[in-house]
Amino acid sequence: MGLKQFFYQLIEYFFNWIITEWRDAKTTANLNEEIRKYHEAAEELDPQPQAEFKENGVFGEPGWFIQLSHPAFSSQPQDEQTQTEQKEFHH
């Protein structure tokens, strides 16, 4: 095998490697985009309830607390729910 043939094979291998890496990156980017679109569509069809966060007072002062509530952790059914279960963390 001559030096010229070796360099041709080396260059061919390098180009094949670049093309393979580019295809993998493109495929990954396309899959990520499809997954993002799927999640957006699913969220539109069935939106998830969001947690509510409320801070009362000033951090470090007496009487300061954080109030967290989330409809998924309520003891009442969603249709009868008037107020979500709340947990307070007192300072």
C-alpha positions in Angstrom: 0.0 0.0 0.0 1.4 3.3 -1.1 1.5 6.5 0.9 -0.9 8.1 -1.6 -3.5 5.4 -1.1 -3.1 5.6 2.7 -3.9 9.3 2.6 -6.9 8.8 0.4 -8.3 6.2 2.8 -7.6 8.5 5.7 -9.4 11.3 4.1 -12.3 9.1 3.1 -12.5 7.8 6.7 -12.5 11.4 8.0 -15.3 12.5 5.7 -17.4 9.5 6.6 -16.9 10.2 10.3 -17.9 13.9 9.8 -21.0 12.8 7.8 -22.0 10.3 10.5 -21.6 12.8 13.3 -23.6 15.4 11.3 -26.4 12.9 10.7 -26.4 11.9 14.4 -26.6 15.5 15.5 -29.4 16.3 13.0 -31.4 13.2 14.1 -31.0 14.2 17.7 -32.1 17.8 17.0 -35.1 16.5 15.0 -36.1 14.1 17.8 -35.8 16.8 20.4 -38.0 19.2 18.3 -40.6 16.4 17.9 -40.6 15.7 21.6 -41.0 19.4 22.4 -44.0 19.6 20.0 -45.5 16.5 21.5 -45.3 17.9 25.0 -46.8 21.3 23.9 -49.7 19.5 22.3 -50.2 17.2 25.3 -50.2 20.2 27.6 -52.8 22.0 25.5 -55.1 19.0 25.6 -54.6 18.3 29.4 -53.0 21.2 31.2 -51.4 20.3 34.5 -52.4 22.2 37.6 -49.7 24.6 38.8 -48.5 24.9 42.4 -49.2 28.2 44.2 -46.4 29.8 46.2 -47.0 32.6 48.6 -44.5 34.2 50.9 -45.9 36.2 53.9 -43.8 38.7 55.7 -40.0 39.3 55.3 -37.5 36.5 55.5 -35.9 36.3 58.9 -38.5 38.4 60.7 -41.0 36.9 63.2 -44.2 35.7 61.6 -42.6 35.0 58.2 -43.8 31.9 56.4 -44.1 30.3 53.0 -47.4 28.8 51.9 -47.4 26.2 49.2 -50.5 24.6 47.7 -51.1 22.3 44.8 -54.5 20.9 43.6 -53.0 17.4 43.0 -52.4 17.1 46.8 -55.8 18.2 47.9 -58.0 15.8 49.9 -61.1 17.2 48.0 -62.1 16.1 44.5 -61.3 18.6 41.8 -64.9 19.5 41.0 -65.8 20.1 44.7 -62.5 21.7 45.5 -62.8 25.2 47.0 -59.4 25.5 48.5 -56.2 23.5 48.0 -54.5 21.7 50.9 -51.8 24.1 52.2 -48.6 23.5 54.0 -46.9 26.2 55.9 -43.3 26.4 56.8 -42.8 28.7 59.8 -39.5 30.4 60.6 
